[in-house]
Every structure is written in structure tokens, then in C-alpha cells.
Amino acid sequence: MTDKKLLERIAINPKVMAGKPVIKGTRLTVEFILNLMAHGATIQEIMDEYRGLTHEDIQACILFASKALENTVFMPLSVKSA
């Protein structure tokens, strides 16, 4: 599936979840799905818990986060001296 098709699965609407990106047709935010995965949930476990989700929905969350970080510049909060 192309990036464009995957990203079409993500919606941003100020009236839904305060404008946070969500999986289209749900109130499940990209942030929530990524947090589940960061804490060890597998894609299959997430799909089992949220029956309407597909593997592609979760891929779309990962791709969305990746695209959101593409042009982000990170600066250290503090500099450690050697």
C-alpha cells in the first residue's frame, strides 16, 4: 500500500479528540496506538482489542508519526561536558 493510501486512514478534525490525529472513523488517536506499541502491545493484540482496526490502520499510525518527525529539528536540553 502506498504512503498516500495509508495516510488517508488518518483524520484530523478539531471536533474529534481536540484535533489530535485519529484513525478515520474512530476516536483512537495515533498517539494512543503508538503508546500501546511502545508498552509492548503487538499489532495483533491491538486489533483483537479494537475489533474494527486493520493492520493497515496501525501501519498508518506509524507512518504518520514518521512523517510528522521528518522535518523536526531536535536540540539537546543540556550539553554534557567531557
C-alpha positions in Angstrom: 0.0 0.0 0.0 1.3 3.5 -0.9 2.1 6.1 1.7 -0.7 8.2 0.3 -3.3 5.4 0.8 -2.0 4.7 4.3 -2.2 8.3 5.3 -5.8 8.6 4.0 -6.6 6.3 7.0 -5.7 9.2 9.4 -8.1 12.1 10.0 -7.6 15.4 11.8 -10.8 17.2 12.8 -10.9 19.9 15.5 -14.3 18.4 16.7 -12.8 14.9 17.3 -10.4 14.3 20.1 -9.5 18.0 20.3 -8.0 17.8 16.8 -5.5 15.1 17.5 -4.8 12.7 14.6 -7.1 9.7 14.8 -7.7 6.5 12.8 -10.5 7.6 10.4 -13.9 6.5 11.7 -12.7 6.0 15.3 -11.8 8.1 18.3 -8.5 6.1 18.6 -5.6 8.6 18.4 -2.3 7.9 16.6 -0.7 8.8 19.9 -2.7 6.2 21.8 -1.9 3.4 19.3 1.8 4.2 19.4 1.8 4.3 23.2 0.2 0.8 23.3 3.0 -0.4 21.0 5.7 1.4 23.0 4.5 -0.5 26.1 4.7 -3.9 24.4 1.3 -4.4 22.7 1.6 -6.3 19.4 -0.3 -5.3 16.3 -2.4 -8.4 16.7 -3.2 -7.7 20.3 -4.4 -4.2 19.4 -6.5 -5.5 16.5 -8.0 -8.1 18.9 -8.9 -5.4 21.5 -10.3 -2.9 18.9 -12.1 -5.2 16.5 -12.6 -2.7 13.7 -8.9 -2.0 13.3 -6.8 -3.4 10.5 -3.1 -4.0 10.2 -3.1 -1.1 7.7 -4.6 1.3 10.3 -1.7 0.6 12.6 0.8 0.9 9.8 -0.8 4.3 9.0 -0.2 5.4 12.6 3.5 4.5 12.4 3.8 6.2 9.0 2.0 9.4 10.2 4.4 9.7 13.2 7.4 9.1 11.0 6.2 11.8 8.5 5.5 14.2 11.4 9.1 13.9 12.6 10.7 14.2 9.2 11.3 18.0 9.4 11.7 18.3 13.1 14.9 19.6 14.5 16.0 18.3 17.8 18.2 20.3 20.2 19.7 18.9 23.4 18.1 20.3 26.5 21.5 20.3 28.1 25.1 19.9 27.0 27.3 17.5 28.8 30.9 18.5 29.2 33.5 15.8 28.6 
